[in-house]
C-alpha cells in the first residue's frame, strides 16, 4: 500500500506538471483518462 501510494503521488505530480504545461489541451481530462 505504501508503495502504491508513492507511485500514485508521483503520477499525480507528473499530471499536474503536464496540466500546467499544456492547458490548451485540457490536460486535466486527459490525466483522468490515463489513471
C-alpha positions as CSV (number, residue, x, y, z in Angstrom):
1,X,0.0,0.0,0.0
2,X,2.8,2.4,0.9
3,X,4.5,1.8,-2.5
4,X,1.3,2.2,-4.4
5,X,0.6,5.4,-2.6
6,X,4.0,6.8,-3.5
7,X,3.5,5.8,-7.2
8,X,0.1,7.4,-7.2
9,X,1.5,10.6,-5.6
10,X,4.3,10.7,-8.2
11,X,1.9,10.2,-11.1
12,X,-0.3,13.0,-9.7
13,X,2.6,15.3,-9.6
14,X,3.6,14.5,-13.2
15,X,0.0,15.0,-14.2
16,X,-0.2,18.4,-12.5
17,X,3.1,19.4,-14.3
18,X,1.6,18.4,-17.6
19,X,-1.6,20.3,-16.9
20,X,0.5,23.4,-16.3
21,X,2.5,22.9,-19.5
22,X,-0.4,22.0,-21.7
23,X,-3.5,23.9,-20.5
24,X,-4.8,24.3,-24.1
25,X,-5.1,20.6,-24.5
26,X,-7.4,20.2,-21.5
27,X,-4.7,18.3,-19.5
28,X,-7.0,17.6,-16.5
29,X,-9.4,15.4,-18.6
30,X,-6.5,13.6,-20.2
31,X,-5.0,12.8,-16.9
32,X,-8.2,11.4,-15.5
33,X,-8.4,9.1,-18.5
34,X,-4.8,7.9,-18.1
35,X,-5.4,7.0,-14.5
